[in-house]
C-alpha cells in the first residue's frame, strides 16, 4: 500500500532522512538507512524489511506501482522532478530513486543456525572501515550462500548508504550480526563447534588449496591495509592465505572473499566442475 505526495519543497518532516544523507550517524541512531538506485530500491521493496518511504521522479511511479501496492505497510511515496531531488539530496543522481528502510532488529545465533542447513558457512569481518568494500563483501556472501554475516565492532555499518548500494541490495537477503565484541562472538562460535578460519595474507606455509572448508566454519576477513587485529587473529583456529606472487601484498577484500567462498562451495559440492 502507498500514498503519493507530489512535492515542490523540502520542508516536510518526512523528508528529513533525504536532507541529511551525508550525516549517516544520525540515520544509524534513528534505526534507518537509505537505499539508492533502481535495483537496490526494487530489492528493498521485495524484501521483508520495513519500508518507510520512497522518493522518485514521476516516471518511475508506474514502474514500481505493483511492488509498492504489494507491501503490507503504508508507504509514503514522494514524487518530484529529478532536478529538485538533486537539490534536496545535495548530489547528482543518475536514476533519482531513493528509499528509506528500517534496520531490522538484531538476530541471535541460535535463531540463525536453526534456520540454516549444515555444514554452516559464516563470514566475519574485522577492522574494515570502507563502506564500498564492505558492501562488495556482502554481495559475495549472498552469491556463495553464506548463512550469517558478522560485523566486528571496529567495522563500519553494513547499513551505510554506500555499503547498501555497493551490495546491490543483497544486504536485504543476508542475516547480519553486528558484534559488540568480535573476540567473544568468535569464541561463542567455537563453543558451538564452528571453526574460525582467518583469511590472512601474511602466512607462510599455509595456503588455501590445503584448507578444509567442508565442515562448519566461519571465515574471517580483515582490512586490506592492516588485516585482522592481532587479538582477533590469535583466537582463530587456523590461518590460510591465497597463494600469490611475493610482489603482490594482498587482494581487495571482496576479491579475497570470492576466492575463499568459491573454494568452500567447491569442497561442499555446490559448484559444478568444468
KACORBEL-V514660 format. One record per pair of residues at least 4 apart in sequence whose C-alpha atoms are under 8 Angstrom apart, sorted by the first residue. I is the first residue (numbers start at 0). GAP is how many residues later the second one is. Records with the same first field share a line. If there is no record, write none. Layout:
I=GAP, GAP
This chain:
0=67, 68, 69, 70, 71, 72, 73, 74
1=66, 67, 71, 72, 73, 74, 75
2=71, 72, 73, 74
3=72, 73, 74, 75
4=71, 72, 73, 74
5=72, 73, 74
6=71, 72, 73
7=72, 76
9=5, 9, 78
10=4
11=4
14=4
15=4
16=4, 10, 17, 83
17=16, 70, 71
18=69, 70, 71
19=4, 69
20=13, 68
22=4
23=4, 136, 137
24=4
25=4
26=4, 5, 6
27=4, 5
30=71, 72
31=68, 69, 70, 71
32=67, 68, 69, 70, 126, 127, 128
33=64, 65, 66, 67, 126, 127, 130
34=5, 6, 9, 63, 64, 65, 66, 126, 129, 130, 134
35=4, 5, 61, 62, 63, 125, 128, 129
36=4, 57, 58, 59, 60, 61, 128
37=4, 57, 59
38=4, 129, 130
39=4, 124, 125, 128, 129
40=4, 56, 57, 58, 128
41=4, 22, 25
42=4, 126, 127, 129
43=4, 5, 7, 57, 125, 128
44=4, 6, 22, 23, 26
45=21
46=125, 126
47=124
48=52, 53, 54, 55, 123
49=23, 51, 52, 54
50=22, 24, 48, 49, 50, 51
51=23, 24, 47, 48, 49, 50
52=22, 23, 24, 25, 46, 47, 48
53=21, 22, 23, 24, 43, 44, 45, 46
54=22, 23, 24, 25, 41, 42, 43, 44
55=4, 5, 21, 22, 23, 24, 25, 26, 29, 40, 41, 42
56=4, 22, 23, 24, 25, 28, 39, 40
57=4, 21, 22, 23
58=4
59=4, 37
60=4
61=4
63=4
64=4
65=4
66=4
67=7
79=4, 5
80=4
81=4, 11, 14
82=4
83=4
84=4, 11
85=4, 5, 6, 7, 10
86=4
102=56
105=70, 71, 72
106=4, 5, 68, 69, 70
107=4, 69
108=4
109=4
110=4
111=4, 35, 36, 63
112=4, 7, 34
115=4, 31
117=98
118=95, 96, 97, 98
119=27, 74, 95, 96, 97, 98
120=24, 25, 26, 27, 95, 96, 97, 98
121=24, 25, 26, 27, 28, 95, 96, 97
122=18, 23, 25, 26, 27, 95, 96, 97, 98
123=25, 26, 27, 28, 94, 95, 96, 97
124=24, 25, 26, 27, 30, 95, 96, 97
125=25, 26, 27, 28, 29, 56, 94, 95, 96, 97, 101, 102, 103
126=25, 26, 27, 28, 95, 96, 99, 100, 101, 102
127=5, 6, 26, 27, 28, 94, 95
128=5, 25, 26, 27, 94
129=4, 26
130=4, 25, 26, 27, 29, 31, 32, 35
131=4, 30, 31, 33, 34, 35
132=4, 30, 33, 119, 120, 121
133=4, 22, 24, 29, 32, 33, 120
134=4, 23, 27, 28, 29, 30, 31, 32, 33, 36
135=4, 27, 30, 31, 118
136=4, 30, 116, 117, 120
137=4, 11, 29, 32, 33, 36
138=4, 27, 28, 29, 31, 32
139=4, 114, 117, 118, 121
140=4, 5, 8, 33, 116, 120
141=4, 28, 29, 31, 32
143=117, 118, 121
145=28
146=27, 28
147=26, 27, 28, 29
148=25, 26, 27, 28
149=26, 27, 28, 29
150=4, 6, 7, 25, 26, 27, 28, 31
151=26, 27, 28, 29, 30
152=25, 26, 27, 28, 29
155=4
156=6, 21
157=5, 6, 13
158=4, 5, 12
159=4
160=4
161=4
162=4
163=4, 5, 6, 7
164=4
166=4
168=4
169=4
170=4
178=6
180=4
181=4, 50
182=4, 48, 49, 52
183=4
184=4
185=4, 10, 49, 50
186=4, 48
187=4
188=4, 5, 6, 7
189=4, 5, 6
192=23
193=22, 23, 24
194=21, 22, 23, 41, 42
195=21, 22, 23, 24, 40, 41, 42
196=20, 21, 22, 23, 39, 40, 41, 42, 43
197=21, 22, 23, 30, 35, 38, 39, 40, 41, 42
198=20, 21, 22, 23, 40, 41, 42, 43, 61
199=21, 22, 27, 28, 39, 40, 41
200=26, 39, 40, 41, 48, 49
201=39
202=4, 36, 37, 38
205=4, 5, 33, 34, 35
206=4, 33, 34, 35, 36
207=32, 33, 34, 35, 52
210=29
211=55
212=4, 50, 51, 54, 55
213=50, 51, 53, 54
220=6, 7, 32, 36
221=4, 5, 6, 7, 31
222=4, 5, 30
223=26, 27, 28, 29
227=4, 5
228=4
229=4
230=4
231=4
241=14, 17
243=4
250=4, 5
251=4
252=4
253=4
254=4
255=4
256=4
257=4
258=4
259=4
260=4
261=4
262=4
263=4
264=4, 5, 6
265=4, 5, 6
